[in-house]
């Protein structure tokens, strides 16, 4: 077998979104699985919409996900001379021809066909045929170049995801492969690129299915080997509608900003339309070892935000706490928080990690230990009852001398509520609110131990005034 060569070929007219990231992941994993080559190719021929910022966003997104490419990035705009060279070869071979049909003529043709309820298509009026006499080229019409598509039979391939697909050549008109200004068109450039780069497997979204028969015919006309094709079904949102920004079709880097780990996003993307038995959680290495095209589902995958959050929490909990702490430190410093103005950050992270499903929510949770927090008056009024105030004062007196560790603090809380005939929440809740401004925290004794004796005494004393 030929060595596997796959490619990811985004158009830099926007960011790298989840659908594109999944295509890149599957192409990358297939190459890695078979010891092959993964190529990054930037299809930037849409000059009006392609931007350097979009190119950088794609490269940044792939780097964050760890999808390293072996060759490239190649840019189509830097390959224009190659495309023009191939077009001249096709014109000489008779597999392409000049077409002088004007825009007005094409519009009139379309109107006639629609009036007859026919599918609008080019009628081949400038297509050279044996025994056919073409009119002299008009002097005032710059020609386009059209591909001389086969007129009979079918073009077919065994799609690695969708199975056998066939198109009648009679349904495909002669595609324009170079515009009147000489610039080549998308479907033509893709063929030359795949040919020159020796692509063996094209893994891409199923919005390209209708392009594939045209590309196969062009590749055959060039004498090129035809790649294997695998067209991935679309991704739907949580509600079953087409994935949009409100579902999560945002830049991959937005997931980084929102506090997701690349390991979680990779694991989640891998399960969007592919499976290995019932395995839900697996490493990047396991995914590469298991990945194949046979287990990609032909039906649409559905994006599930809750599942992504669950996976992200799993990877946060599995990460060494020191490594996770450094990620939190970066986020806190970016917010202008002095992480030296409070307890040991690693201890705070360890205490709260089980309660958070993103780095951002974890940052929100631990930030209260490093900034001045004043409990909301309505929250304080809700939890600090008149019957709790004497117990709170009693507890404050007790912590001045108690051993500063969670078990001893917990014993003091129990002794205090027993002495005052209260249930545990009657003291624990106002303590949470006063010390953190939050009504929900981990075990209150652990929180008190983390804050430190002097800070706790200071905050409790402030409630007496």
Secondary structure, DSSP 8 states (H G I E B T S, - for coil): ----EEEE---SSS---HHHHHHHHHHHHHHHHTT-EEEEEE----TTT--HHHHHHHHHHHHHHT---SEEEEEGGGGHHHHHHHHHHHHHHTSEEEE---HHHHHHHHHHHHHTT-------TT---TT-------TT---EEEE----SSEEEEEETTTEEEEEEGGG----EEE-TTS-B-HHHHHHHHHHHTT--EEEEEGGGHHHHHHHHHHHHHHT----EEEEE--EE-TTSSB--TTTT-S-HHHHHHTT--HHHHHHHHHTSSB-STT-----HHHHHHH--STTB-SS-EE--HHHHHHHHHHHHHHS-HHHHHHHHHHHHHHTT--TTSSS-HHHHHHHHGGG-SSHHHHHHHHHTTTS-----HHHHHHH--HHHHHHHHHHHHHHTTS-SSHHHHHHHHHHHHHHTT--HHHHHHHHHHHHHS-S--S-HHHHHHHH-HHHHHHHHHHTT-
